[in-house]
Amino acid sequence: MDLDTVRTFVAAADAGQFQEAAAELAVTQQAVSKRIAALERNLGVRLFTRTARGAELTIDGQAFLPHARELLRAAERAGASVRPGRRPLRVDVLTSRSAQSGLMRGFHRAHPDIELDVLMLFDIETAVAAIRSGAIDASFRAVAAPGRPLPEDIESVRVLDEPLQLLTGPAHALAAARSVTLAQLTGHRIWMPGIVPGTEWTAYYDDLVTEFGLTIEATGPNFGSDALLDTIADTPALATFMGEHTRLIWPADHGLRRIPVTDPTPVYPHSLLWHRDNPHPALATLRAHLAATTAGHDAAGTWAPRWVIPR
C-alpha cells in the first residue's frame, strides 16, 4: 500500500476538504484527488462522499481511518529505528552480569536522556558482522583471537582490564586464603563449562593455561551461572575463575569465596568496537564516558595475552 496515498487520505479526513489537505501536503488539489482515487481503487471501496462543505468520510472511510493512522505511525517507527540520533544506541555486551553490562549501566546513569538497546551476541565474529551491517553500533569484546585481526573499517579501544578472581566453595583447599598466586593454582581443577572452542574468551584461557601450567576443565553442559555456583559450593575439588566486576548472587549457605589472584594478576581486557563511519551521535558520548571513567591498562604486576586488542 502506497504510504503517500494513505498520508493524503488522513490529511483529507482531518481537514474535511481536499483543498486544505493539498495545502498541508504542499501539492495540488488535483494530486490529492488522484491519490484518493488510487487508494479507493486499491481498496475497492469509496472512502469519501463529496458534499457542499467539502468531503465527508463514508462508513468504509471511517473504518479505514484508524488503521491508516497506525500505518503512518508504523512507518515513522520503522524510519526512526535506523535513523541515527532518532533511534536508541545499540550496544552488545557478553552477558547481563558481566563487567561490560556494568559499564553500560554506569553510562545510563550518567546519560539517562540517551536511549539504549543492550543486546547479547555470542562471539566476536558475530559482533563484528553486526557492527559492519549496522545492526548494532558498538560491542564490548575482550580480545581479537589469534590469526583473526579486525577488519580495517572496525575501530577499537581497550577500555577496562578486569582482574580475575578465584571462586571456591567453603571446603576447598584454598578457601581460607586471602589471595592466591597463579603458581599456587597449579594442580587445582578449575571448572569453566562456558568455554566454547573458537570464541575469544576460550582463546584467552588457552593462553593462560599454556603460560602458567593451569588445569581448566570445560566438561559437561553449561546450565548457566546458578548451576555453576551450586556445583562449586558442593564440590571441594573444583574452583572457577570469574571477573572482579561480575555481579553474582548466591544463597548464604553456599559459603562461596571470591579470592584475588596475584603474581601476576591475570586481567581480562575489555575493548569497545565500532564502525569507523558510524554516525550515531551517542556513540561519541559513550566513548568519551568510557575514556573518563575507566583505567588500569597494562598495569605492573598484571598479565594478559600478547595478542589482545591494543589500547
C-alpha positions in Angstrom: 0.0 0.0 0.0 1.4 3.3 -1.1 2.1 5.4 2.0 1.7 8.7 0.1 -1.9 7.9 -0.7 -2.5 6.8 2.9 -0.9 10.1 4.2 -3.1 12.0 1.8 -6.2 10.2 2.9 -5.5 11.0 6.6 -4.8 14.7 5.8 -8.1 14.9 3.8 -10.1 13.2 6.6 -8.7 15.6 9.2 -9.2 18.7 7.1 -12.6 17.7 5.7 -11.6 19.3 2.4 -9.3 18.3 -0.4 -8.1 21.8 -0.9 -7.0 22.2 2.7 -5.3 18.8 2.5 -3.5 19.9 -0.6 -2.2 23.0 1.2 -1.0 21.0 4.1 0.8 18.5 1.9 2.2 21.2 -0.4 0.6 19.5 -3.5 -2.2 20.5 -5.9 -5.8 19.7 -5.2 -5.7 17.6 -8.4 -2.9 15.5 -6.9 -4.9 14.9 -3.8 -7.9 13.8 -5.8 -5.7 11.4 -7.9 -4.2 9.9 -4.7 -7.5 9.3 -3.1 -8.9 7.8 -6.2 -5.9 5.4 -6.5 -6.3 4.4 -2.8 -10.1 3.7 -3.4 -9.2 1.6 -6.4 -6.7 -0.3 -4.4 -9.2 -1.0 -1.5 -12.2 -1.4 -3.8 -14.4 1.0 -1.8 -15.4 4.6 -1.7 -13.7 6.5 1.2 -15.2 10.0 0.7 -18.5 11.5 -0.3 -18.3 14.9 -1.8 -20.6 17.5 -0.2 -21.2 21.2 -0.4 -19.0 21.7 2.6 -16.1 19.5 1.3 -15.6 15.8 1.7 -17.0 13.5 4.3 -15.9 10.0 5.2 -18.1 7.1 4.1 -18.7 4.2 6.5 -15.7 2.5 4.9 -13.6 5.6 5.2 -14.4 5.8 8.9 -13.5 2.1 9.3 -10.2 2.6 7.5 -9.1 5.8 9.2 -7.7 4.3 12.5 -5.7 1.7 10.5 -4.4 4.4 8.2 -3.1 6.3 11.2 -1.4 3.2 12.5 0.2 2.6 9.2 1.8 6.0 9.3 2.9 5.6 12.9 4.5 2.2 11.9 6.3 3.8 9.0 7.6 6.6 11.3 8.8 4.0 13.9 10.5 2.0 11.1 12.3 5.0 9.9 13.3 6.1 13.4 14.7 2.6 14.1 17.5 3.1 11.6 17.9 6.9 11.7 21.0 7.9 13.7 20.1 10.3 16.5 16.4 9.2 16.5 16.8 5.6 17.4 18.4 4.1 20.5 22.1 3.4 20.7 22.5 -0.4 20.2 25.4 -1.9 22.2 26.4 -5.5 22.5 27.6 -7.0 25.8 28.6 -10.6 26.5 26.2 -11.3 29.4 23.8 -9.3 31.7 26.0 -9.9 34.7 29.4 -9.0 33.1 31.6 -6.1 33.7 30.5 -4.9 30.2 26.9 -4.7 31.4 28.1 -2.8 34.4 29.9 -0.3 32.2 26.7 0.3 30.3 24.7 0.8 33.5 27.2 3.4 34.5 26.8 5.1 31.2 23.0 5.1 31.5 23.2 6.6 35.0 25.4 9.4 33.6 23.3 10.0 30.5 19.7 9.0 31.3 18.5 11.0 28.3 20.2 8.7 25.8 18.0 5.8 24.7 19.8 2.4 24.8 19.2 -1.0 23.4 21.5 -3.5 25.0 21.9 -6.8 23.2 23.9 -10.0 23.9 25.5 -11.6 20.9 27.7 -14.7 21.1 31.2 -14.2 19.8 33.4 -11.6 18.3 32.8 -12.7 14.7 29.0 -12.3 15.2 29.5 -9.0 16.8 31.8 -7.6 14.1 29.4 -8.7 11.4 26.6 -6.9 13.2 28.7 -3.8 13.5 29.5 -3.8 9.8 25.9 -4.4 8.8 24.7 -1.6 11.0 22.6 -3.9 13.2 24.5 -2.6 16.3 26.5 0.5 16.9 29.2 -1.0 19.2 30.3 -4.1 21.0 32.3 -4.9 24.1 34.8 -7.7 23.3 37.7 -8.9 25.2 40.3 -9.9 22.5 40.9 -10.4 18.9 41.6 -14.1 18.6 45.0 -15.2 17.2 45.1 -15.0 13.4 41.8 -13.1 13.2 42.6 -9.4 13.0 39.8 -6.9 13.0 38.6 -5.6 9.6 40.1 -2.3 8.6 36.8 -0.5 9.0 36.4 -1.6 12.6 37.9 0.7 15.3 38.6 -0.5 18.8 39.9 0.9 22.1 40.8 -1.0 25.2 38.5 0.3 28.0 38.9 -1.9 31.0 41.3 -4.5 32.3 39.3 -6.6 34.7 41.2 -8.7 37.3 40.3 -12.4 37.5 39.3 -13.9 40.9 39.2 -17.5 42.0 35.8 -18.7 43.2 35.7 -21.6 45.6 33.3 -23.4 47.9 33.8 -23.4 51.7 35.6 -26.8 51.7 38.1 -26.1 49.0 41.8 -26.3 50.0 42.3 -22.6 49.1 39.0 -21.3 50.6 40.7 -19.6 53.6 43.4 -17.8 51.5 43.3 -14.0 51.4 44.9 -14.2 47.9 46.4 -16.9 45.7 49.2 -16.8 43.2 49.0 -18.4 39.8 51.7 -20.8 40.9 49.6 -21.9 43.8 46.8 -22.9 41.3 48.9 -25.4 39.5 47.4 -28.8 40.0 44.0 -27.5 41.1 41.0 -28.2 38.9 39.4 -25.1 37.6 36.0 -25.8 36.1 34.6 -23.5 33.4 31.8 -25.1 31.4 31.1 -21.9 29.5 34.3 -22.2 27.4 33.4 -22.8 23.8 36.0 -23.6 21.1 36.6 -20.8 18.7 35.5 -17.9 20.9 37.6 -15.1 22.1 37.3 -16.0 25.8 38.4 -19.5 25.1 41.5 -18.1 23.3 42.2 -16.0 26.4 42.1 -19.0 28.8 44.0 -21.2 26.4 46.9 -18.8 26.7 46.6 -18.6 30.4 46.8 -22.4 30.7 49.8 -22.6 28.4 51.8 -19.8 30.1 51.2 -20.9 33.7 50.5 -24.6 33.5 47.0 -24.4 34.9 44.3 -27.1 34.6 41.0 -25.7 33.2 38.2 -28.2 32.5 35.2 -27.4 30.3 33.4 -30.7 30.7 29.7 -31.1 31.0 26.8 -28.9 29.7 26.7 -25.2 30.6 23.5 -24.8 32.6 24.3 -21.2 33.5 25.8 -19.3 36.4 23.3 -20.5 39.0 24.2 -24.2 38.3 27.9 -23.4 38.2 27.6 -21.8 41.7 25.7 -24.7 43.1 28.4 -27.1 41.9 31.3 -25.1 43.1 29.7 -24.8 46.5 29.2 -28.5 46.8 32.4 -29.8 45.3 35.6 -29.2 47.3 37.8 -30.3 44.4 36.6 -27.7 42.0 37.1 -23.9 41.7 36.3 -21.5 38.8 37.5 -18.1 37.5 35.3 -15.0 37.5 35.8 -11.4 36.8 36.2 -9.0 39.7 33.3 -6.9 38.4 31.0 -9.8 37.6 27.7 -9.5 39.6 26.5 -12.8 41.1 24.1 -13.6 43.9 24.0 -16.9 45.7 22.3 -18.4 48.8 24.0 -17.6 52.1 24.5 -21.3 52.9 26.7 -21.7 49.8 29.6 -20.1 51.6 31.4 -19.2 48.4 34.7 -17.4 48.5 36.0 -14.8 46.0 39.8 -14.8 46.2 42.1 -12.3 44.4 44.7 -13.9 42.1 48.2 -12.4 42.1 51.8 -12.7 41.0 50.8 -11.8 38.3 47.2 -10.8 38.3 45.5 -12.1 35.1 43.3 -9.4 33.7 40.6 -9.8 31.1 40.9 -6.9 28.6 37.6 -5.5 27.6 37.6 -3.3 24.4 34.9 -1.3 22.7 34.5 -2.0 19.0 32.6 0.2 16.5 32.5 1.0 12.7 34.6 4.0 11.8 31.8 5.5 9.7 29.0 5.1 12.3 27.2 8.4 12.5 25.2 7.8 15.7 25.8 10.9 17.9 25.6 9.0 21.2 28.5 6.7 20.2 30.9 9.6 20.7 29.3 10.3 24.0 29.8 6.6 25.1 33.4 6.6 24.0 34.1 9.8 25.9 32.4 8.4 29.0 34.4 5.3 29.0 37.7 7.2 28.5 36.9 9.3 31.5 35.7 6.6 33.9 37.8 3.5 33.2 41.5 2.9 33.8 44.1 0.3 34.6 45.6 -0.6 31.3 48.9 -2.5 31.2 49.4 -2.0 34.9 52.5 -3.5 36.5 52.0 -7.0 38.0 49.2 -8.0 35.6 49.1 -10.4 32.7 47.1 -10.5 29.5 47.8 -12.3 26.2 50.1 -10.5 23.9 47.6 -10.6 21.1 44.8 -8.7 22.8 43.2 -5.7 21.1 45.8 -3.0 21.8 45.0 0.1 23.8 
